[in-house]
């Protein structure tokens, strides 16, 4: 009931506020959605009002303010969300330097989905493969400076004195941890009570997360090389105490932390010679983690105690995204990407995926049927989303889609379930 009242409140604010937004140079969007999950027979819904204000403070300085009022029936980690709030300077303090300082979204990588190089901003957990879900990020407090060394190359520096983790609901964290322990120790995850304590890394002005990125052109290919020094954005266990009861249930108490990591990245984007309309994108990331082990103590029902050491991170590893997209003469759009790892997989848990997107707009551009598919090449689990966008008039979009998943737990794709969704969005 509280969620419904909050959604109605947002709609009232929209109706009152929108007529004045144009005069104040404020722009944004309003949206609402509903979905029905067939597996759980549950109904989900949400509303969002996003407002952006980007005034000029002077000839060289600008302000960006981007906030949202948002409610969703699941994973609503904050009803009032600061998306971005920063000051941007162009050609200052010198003509070849731009900078931003404040809370911001920073995007690295050439891939338009699941780039392994895009590791600065944390993200809220989502099993959706919609474009809105792929683009959603949590802002970080940072200083971003870009120095244009010559007409074709620039050097970017990021300084982040505050740590912010990914948002994952407790039940999702416990689900992942439960299945991991069950596979290693022959426990039943369905009767497992899990209590966790998380310890944040000591990030500050003298111990920041930081990165550098050089980007430019090599021939006709847009190229970038980057280095990021920081921490994993999800917590990992390092000390676990398990008590197994005579009935087969278990109590798990775990201490978790955020291992340090370095990421070397290379990204490439360009047109494929001789094939008009085709663009290739390739991102490669080498992860160098801090050595991280989980010390597990198991108190068995017969009174014995076992000690197990599990290597969570013990060696460097690769992640990648390689793909191409093609826009035909009738504006049909095709996008195929090979993925080595997704944003929720690290270290030894990495799988290979194929991601495919097809869009087929009508001649009058009012209808745009689409197909989104992602296939896990290791276990065969899959999500297919078929639907259509409809634009009844300018700045309005209605989207109807049906998502079908297949496979078996603990595959993240299999656990997405089958869902029917309807959303409406207005941009102003």
N, C-alpha and C positions, 0 to 999 in steps of 0.2 A: 504493500500500500504506500509506503514512504517513497518507493521508487516511482510509482505512478504519479504521486503528487509532485515529486521533483521534476518529472518530465513535463507535466502540465505547466509548472512554473516557468520552465525554459521556454515553452511555446508562448506564454503570456509576455515574457520579456522580449521575445522575438517580435511579436506583433506591435509592441509599444516602441521598441528601440529602432527597428529597421527604417522607418521613415526619416529618422534623424541621422542615420549613419552616413548617408550620401553627403549631407552638408558638412559633416565633420571629417571627411576624407577617410572614413573607416570602411573597410571592406572585409569580406569573409564568406562564410557559408553556414547554412543550417541544415541539419539532416536528422532523420529518424529511421529506425529499422525495427523489424520484428523477425524472429525465426522460430521454427519448430523443429526440435530434434526427435527423430522417429525412434531412435534407440532408447532414449530415456523418457520419451513422451513429455518433454519439458519445453516450455515456451520462454524465449528470451526476447528482450527488447531494449531499446536505448534511444536517447536523443542527444544531440550536440549542437551548441551554438559556438562558432569560432569567429573571433573578431581580430582583425589585424589593423595596425596603425603604423604608417611608415612616413612620418613627416621629415622634411628637410630642416635641420637645425641651423645650417649655414651652407655656403657653397660646397664645402668639403665634408660635412658631417651630417649623418642621418641617424634617426632613431627607428628601431624596429621593435614593436610590441605586438605579441601574438598570444592571446589567451583563449581558453575554451571553458565553457560550462558544459559538463558532460555527465550523463548518467547511463549506465548499462547494468542490466540485471546480474551479470557475472563479471568478476575481475574489475570492478569499478574502484581502482586504487586511489583515485582522487576526483571528487566532483568538480573542483575548480582547478584547472591545469594551466600552468604557465608553460607555453610551448617555446617561446623565445622572447628575450628582452635584452637587447644589446645596442650599443652605439657603434656605428660603422664610419670609418674615415677613409676617404678616397684621396690618393695622391698626397698623403700626409703621414708623417712629418716631412717626407720628401716626395718628389713626383713619381718615383718608382716603387712606392710602398703603399699598400692598403692594409687596413686592420679592422678587426671587430673585437669588442670586449663586452662580456656579459654572459647571459644564459642563451645558448644557441644549439642548433643542429649542425653538425659537420659531417659531410659525406665524402668518403674516399672510395675509390674503385670505379671501374668503367662499366661493370655489369649492372643491368637494370633490375636484377633480382638476386638476393642472397649473396652479395659480394663478400668474400672472406676477408677483404681488406678493410671493410667498413666496420671498425671496432671501437670507435671513440664514444659514440652515444649508446647508452643502454636502451633496451626495448621492453615494452610490456609483453607478457606471454600471450601468444595467440596460435591457434591451430588453423586459422584461416589463411588461404593463399590469395586473397583479394588484394588489389593494388593498395587500398587504404591500409590494410593490415601490414603489408610489406613496408610501407613508407613510415609507419608510426614509430616515433622515437621519444625518449625522455631527454630533456635538455641537460647540458652540463655547463657549469661555470668555467669559462675558459677565455684565454687571450689567443686570438688567431691573427697572425701577421703573414703577409705575402709580399715578397720582394721580387719584382720583375727585373731579372738580371739583364735580359736582352729581349728583342722582339719575339723570340720563340720559346724561351725558358724562364720559369719562375721557381722560387724556393719558398715553401710554406712552412711556418713554425707554429706548433700548438702547445700551449702551456695550460695545464688543468690542475689547480690547487685543491680540488675537492673531489672525493670519490663518490660515484653514484653507481649502484648495481642495477642489473636487470630486475624487473618486477615479475615475480612468479608467485602465484598463490601458494599458501602453505600446503594445500592438498596436492598440488602438482609436484612440489619439491619432495613431499613424502612418497608420492607415487613412484617417481624416478628412483629414489633411494631404496624403497621397498623392493622393487623389481631387481635392482642391482644386488642387494644382499641376498635375496631369494635365490638368484642364479648361482651365487658363490657358495652359500652355506646351507642349501636345501631347506629353506624356511618357506612358510606359506605367507605371501604378502597380504592375503585377504584378512588375516587375523594378527596383524602386526600393528602395535601402537608405537608411534615414532615421536620422540621429543627431540628438538634440535636447538642448539645455541650457535649463533653466527657471530664471528668476530671480524669487524671491518679492518681493512689495511690502514696503516697510518700514513695517509696522504695529506700533504699540507703545502704551504708556500715553499718550504725548503726541501720537500720530498714530493714533487708533483708527478702526475702522469704527463708525459710529453712526447712529442713526435715531430718529425721533419718529413717533408715530401717535396721532391723535385719533379716538375712536370713541364712537358714541352712537346716538340715534334721531332720525330725521326723519319725523315722523308715525308710521306703522307699519313703516317700513323701517329695518333695522339698517344703519348707515352708518359708514364709516371713511375717513380721509384720512391718507396717510403720506408720509414722506420718508426715504430711506435713502442714506447717503453711504459708499461703500466701493469695492470692486474686483470685477471679473468673477471668477467662481470657476473658470473654465477658462482655460488659458494660450493666448495667441495669438502667432504669429510676428512678429518685427520685423526680423530679419536672416536671410536665407537664401542659402546658397551651394550651387550645383548644378553637378556635373561630369557631363557626358553622355559615355558611353563609345561606342566605335565599334559595339559590338553592340547598342546601343539601351538598355542598362541605365544607371542613373544613381545617383550618390551625392549625398545631400541632407544638408547640415549646417545646422541651424536653431537660432537663439537665440529663446527665447520668454519672454514676460512676461505680467503680469496688468494690463490697462488699468484705469484709474480710471473709476468710473461713479457717477452719481446717478440715483435712481429715485423718481419721483413716482407715488403710487398712490391709487386710489379704489376702494372696494368697497361693494357694496350687496347686501342679502339681505332677503327678505320673502315674504309670501304674496300670490298673485295674487287680487285681489278677485273674488268670485263663483265661484271654482273651488276647491272644497274639496280639500285634500290636495296642492295644487301649491305648490311653493316655487321662487322664482327666485333665482339668484345671478349676480352680475356683477362682474368685476374688470377694471380698466383700469390699465395701467402705462406711463408715459412714461420711456424710458431716455435719459439724456443722457451719452454716453460721452466719454472723453478721445479726442482725435484720435490715430489709431493707424495706422501704415503699415508695410508689409512691403517692405524693400529686398531685391530678388532679383538675385543675380549668377549668370548662367548661362555656364559654360565649355563650349562646344560641341565636338563630336568633331573638327571641322575646324580647331580652333585659335582660332576667333573667340570673343569674349565679348560677351554682351548684358546690359544693365542694365534692370530693370523695377521700377517702384514701384506697389504695390497698396494701395489704400485699404481697410483692414480696418474701421475705424470712422471716418466722416467727418461724420455727422449724427445727430441724435436720431431715435428711432423708437418705435413703439407695439407693445405686446403686449396681448392681451386674452383673457378667458375669460368667456363668456356662456352661461348654460344654465338649465334648469329640471328639477326632479324631481317625480315624482308617485307617491304611494302609494295604491293602490286599496283598496277595502273588503275584498278577499280577501288583502291584504298583498302583492300584486304590486307591484314597484318598477320605475319607468322613469326613466332619467336621460339627457338629451340635452344636449350641450355643444358650442358652437362655440369653437374655439381659434384665435387668431392667434399662432402660435409655440408651440414646446414647450420644455422646460427645456434642451435641447441646441442650440437655435437662437438666434442673436443677429444684429442688424444686418440686412445684405442677404440673409442666408440664411433669413429667416423664411418659413414656409409656413402655409397655412390648413388646419384639420382639423375633422372632426366626430367626436365621441366619444359612443358610445351604450352604456348598460348596462341590461340587463333581468334581473330576478330574479323567479322564480315559485315561492314556497314551497308545499309540500304542506300539506293541512289539519292534519296532526299536527306540522308544522314539522320533521320529521326530514329531509326532502329539500328542497334549494333549487337547482333547475336555474338556470343563468345564461348570459348571452351578453354578452361584452365586444367591442366593435368600435371601431376607430379608422381613419379614412379620410383620407389626404392629398388635399386638394381640388386641389392644384397638379399632382401627377404621377400620381395615381390609385393609389398604393401603399396597402396595407391590411393590417391584422392583425385576424383574427376569432378569438376564444377562446370555445369552447363547453364547458360542463362542468356539474358539480353538486357541491354540498356535501351531505354526509350526516352526521347527528348520531346515532350509534348509542346514545349515552347522554349524560347531562349532562356538559358541559365537554370533550367529545371531538368533533372535526371531521375527517372524511375528505374530501379534495377530489380529484376526477378531472377533468382538462381536456385539451382538444386545441386547439392553437394553429395557425392556418393563416395564412401571410403571402403577399402577392403584390406584384409590382412588380419593378423592376430597380435594382441598385446605381447610385449611392451612396445611395439612399434608405435611411434608418435602419429604416423599417418593413419594407422588402423583405429586408433582411439578417437579420431575426429568424429566418427559416426556419420549418419546420413541426416542432412539438414535442408529444409526449405526456407529460403530467405526472401524478404521484400524490403527495399529501402527507397527513400525519397530524399533528394538533395536539391537545395536551391543555393546558387552562388549569387552574391550581391556585391 
